[in-house]
Amino acid sequence: MGSRIHVYPNGSLAIEAVTDKDAGDYLCVARNRIGDDLILMKVSITMKPAKIDHKQQFKKLVPYGKDFRVDCKASGSPPPEISWGLPDGTVVNNAMLADDSGHRARRLVLFNNGTLYLDKAGVAEGGDYTCYAQNTLGRDEMKIHVTVVVAAPQIKHNSKTHVRVAAGDTALLDCEAAGEPRAQIFWLLPSSEMISSSTDRHSLHANGSLSIGQAGLQDAGQYLCVARNPGGDDTKLYRLEVAAKPPTINGVHRNKTIMKVTAVRHSKKHIDCRAEGTPPPQIMWIMPDNIFLTAPYYGSRIVVHKNGTLEIRNIRPSDTAEFICVARNEGGETVLVVQLEVTEMLRRPMFRNPFNEKIIAKPGKAITLNCSVDGNPPPDISWMLPNGTWFSSSIRTSQFVTGSGGTLTISSPERRHAGRYRCAARNQVGYIEKMMVLEVAQKPSIITRPAGLVKGVSGEPLSLHCLAEGSPKPSVAWALPGGQVLERPRASGRFVLLENGTLLIRPASAQDSGQYLCRASNAAGDSSLAIPVLVTAYAPRIVGRPPPAMHTLPGAAVQLHCVALGIPKPEITWDLPDGSRLSTAQQSPRGSGGELLHPTGTLLLQNPRGYSSGLYRCTARNALGTDIAVTHLHVL
């Protein structure tokens, strides 16, 4: 009889999944050898269109990362099929989810009763979900708006935002943030570099904290922690201070200490260089032949112990020289110069001033470079010029003269004589050399010259430029009309002197008119520039006045014009009949009766009434004076 229709042994007829086509007359016939009997049955099919039960429009809040379910129970005959429309526009039912092997199918479940279940909701799952119930007689739908609630990051703000560590220690900056979803942490360093993972110098921990190993002075500054998720940002600012204590050598803190010691030939000599500081300083000895030995160092004859002590075994005549101990840390540098003399022995050359020098000469004025040196026997001194030419002692040319004491005199220096001069001293014991950098000064030249009178507007900033070049770099000073002199850069007050020599007047006023004198000077001379300045200003004048009297009807908007000219720009005020006052200096000036003052000075009465009648006074005012306009308004 087919898969839907069954006849049971007791004579019953069963029809599954009836439709409207199953309605009609059914005849049951019972027959045997004796006879037959029959009965007619009339079957009518009751059909009911699909309908969603308890349908309503509602909104559902779902926390981020949590599961959620929405119910859609429907009735009808035949039983309706349930499907759901998702926020991205797709429609799903049980058959589609069964065939879909993607990620969404593993998170979405559509139960037989119409309930839709979603695992771990994200921001993308927010939106409108529409349930559709459909059978052969009709279709019904229900819309549900789902909002995925995201918790913006919140950094645990402990009170410690200023961190101070000793140089060389590890600095730890906490930045633990709460939020849903979990916030991404990144840091903005004082160098403006942004990091979101660990680097060679910085370690970013799982809880967002940042640690800086072996912190130095270059690590000091502001650190900004940023926690971000789809719900927003949160920040925390740290100021890191790295404390360093400059080194001391043998308990003494000086940039340079000179000590003379003696030693006997073939003996052993210990020279202490006990350095202390924060962080612990690094100790280095500079040998007479410019070899650098860092503690600890162990040689066959020379030993630098861990505590900085220099040990010289089997003292030789060539050890008569300078030994320089340098202690250096983040806080600075301290130098100990030890002049060792080996008794009854020859002495290698030794400069009285062992450090390189920088010398500035004036053009055309003789300058002497001094290379005084001691030694036994007296060393021979030679000079190498910037162009590579070597001069020995007792050489005289039109420009250069060498003296017996190791001097080199330049009779008339010019710019072409500038450069590096190398002095070398040699005797049978040793050889040393040093460098001197000669810079020939150049008189300043002002390269910005305005054409005539410089005009400014009262109330506006005014810049007067005075860019100068020269060697060494010239300093710029300004003499103001009132006699005041600005000699060094300053960033406060009405008169600001910038590093490049520009004078900024903010704001300018008529009293600033006059002659300004710029003077650029250095070791070679000076140069000046006079700049006449005129700052224009005039008192207010009302050019757009209201008539003496005006008439209007109640409720009819009316404008009272009061346009004024002046420098500085005048402030416009209106005095109203009720005693109140509106001014263009206010933020969004509005009266109690609905009056509105435009920035140009026009007063707008949007809804005048009888009580609006009266005298209206407009006043234009700046630093130089005032102007007044009056009108009488009659509201009929």
Order of alpha helices (4+ residues) and beta strands (2+ residues): beta-beta-beta-beta-beta-beta-beta-beta-beta-beta-alpha-alpha-beta-beta-beta-beta-beta-beta-beta-beta-beta-beta-beta-beta-beta-beta-beta-beta-beta-beta-beta-beta-beta-beta-beta-beta-beta-beta-beta-beta-beta-beta-beta-beta-beta-beta-beta-beta-beta-beta-beta-beta-beta-beta-beta-beta-beta-beta-beta-beta-beta-beta-beta-beta-beta-beta-beta
